[in-house]
Amino acid sequence: MNKTDNDWSTPENEVLQRARELVERGDRGVLATVVDVEGSAYRRPGAKMLVSEDGTEVGHITAGCLEDEVQRLAADVLASGEPRLETYDLMPEADDDVWGLGVGCNGVIDILLEPLDEGYRPVLDAVGDGRDLGVVTVTDGPGDLVGTRAYYDPEADGFDVDDDAEFSFDPLQEVVAPLLADGTSETVVVDDVSIFVDSHRSPDDLVVVGTGNDVRPIIELGTMADFRVTVVGFRGATATSDRFPNAADVRSTSPARIRDTLNFDADTYVVVATHNFVDDRIVVDELLRTKVPYIGLMGPHERFEEMLDDFKTEGKTFSSDELTRLFTPVGLDLGGGSPYQIALSIVSEIVAVRNDRDPKHLREREGTIHDRVTPSMDTD
């Protein structure tokens, strides 16, 4: 198989970036997307895998159960030039001699395989430009509807669809908008037509303030967790892209001007790791003036208490709502002390905050691991 371990774990947005590069080169490929799951599965709807004509794979849709099968089918899709929907029953009690052996998922998975060409350009351009886009694709229905696609632009609050399309996507707007806002992909049924709503959201930003060696694992793990990671350094010399090649961007500024350097919004998460008390204090003060939902501050709790005393001396106090966004000591209590273990605890905490989760053992969670969204709509 023509796949490296790193290609297997490629984040979704990077899979689409690679797809964009393929199309721009004029090469052919197939994009496989999980469009529906019944029961349990390793990946949720929206998970993607790119198969190039030469067999190169990027991304994954299962833990390894179906990737070889999808690569085989990709050759058929390229030959026909037509999209194809495949259903795999991985339940232990399934009758199928191959897929009913409990090979990993205990669920029924629908996978849409589409030839990747210029028709997918609106999606690839949106991903390249960092814009949100909702993609609705017919996966099952009468006639030649399968593969019919439209695009929902949240800024225009409407669909972009071919004039000669045989199906009206307008009734879907009330479903697509909230799914896109939540970053959730689901299959819905309208008048006996199954339609996959694929939410493409630009990655959330993770800003790491500091240029010490300890931020490298945070950058690496943050990138693999599908964040767009920016490093911010002070005093210039160490804030370079050569020093942090895994970061999407590297900036140099001063603590007091950090808000002038980047846009800190509600989709931005920040880790402050300068290990300089004065710099940290200024940065925390600046960040608490923004809408960021997470400010992780390196250092022991006593250090933060000292910081609050200094603020109080200057006549500055913070509300409970402001302090709720401040996490110090930073990270979850995983018990590890190596650089990667510390970085794992930090990135895990950020993911939990982003997903509005109270971290605990999954065995203690009632119901499904992933929240299930049941879209509802009134087509009358």
C-alpha angles and dihedrals in degrees: 000000000000099000135106125212089250092053090052092057096042112141117248097251091051090051087058091045088056089047089053091052090050093052092045089054089053092242125141129240147149127243114211116198131183103233103172139013129193114191120348128345137163093238131035130226110296096041110136142202126187120211116190122208090255090057097257111149129204124184130004140248100191137017087271101295098113108017094099091047092050091050089054092049091047089069090056092049091051091049094050097036088217130117117249134201117210128187122205121193107204095171114128092235095052115127094224111108093219109032098036096068097096092253094172118299113059090209146091113255128195115203125191116207115197131180106244112231142129089298088075092052097107090060094045093047092049091052091047092050094045093244127144116242135175116214120198118193130179108235100172133015146101126309120351096332096114108107095021106142141190134181128227116209110196091202092055090036092219147078129274106211137156113269091232095051113137094214131060114227094183095102088059095065094091089054101041097050097060093039090053092046088053094042091236127143121205143158116243131185122226120178091339091309117121113218127185114217108204115192114208110190125176110249118270114250124250112193117196112197108203138051104221123125090257092070094062095080090046090054092048097047092041090054092049088050088061099257123137099235123210123184119211119195135179127222094028111240098088096040099087134129089232090061093047107031093162092061119095090218138006122202134184122206141125125277093248092051099046092110089055091053101053140019107248107196138155091282094056125096121192135202115193111205109152093123087214112117096208094045092047092050093051093045094049090050090051095046094049086063090063134070097249110138095210133043112172113194122197116224140062124300092250089061090055091049088055089050091053090050090054091050090050090052088056090050094254122134130170130220122241089250090057094047091048087068092054117088115192130187081036123229141030121295099257095143096235125131107183119102093255093044090052091047090049091054091050097047090044090054091050092050090050092051092046091052094042092240132150101222115239140131112298089228086066093052116102117220126004124349093233122050109249117222116206107195115212127194140169112227095176 
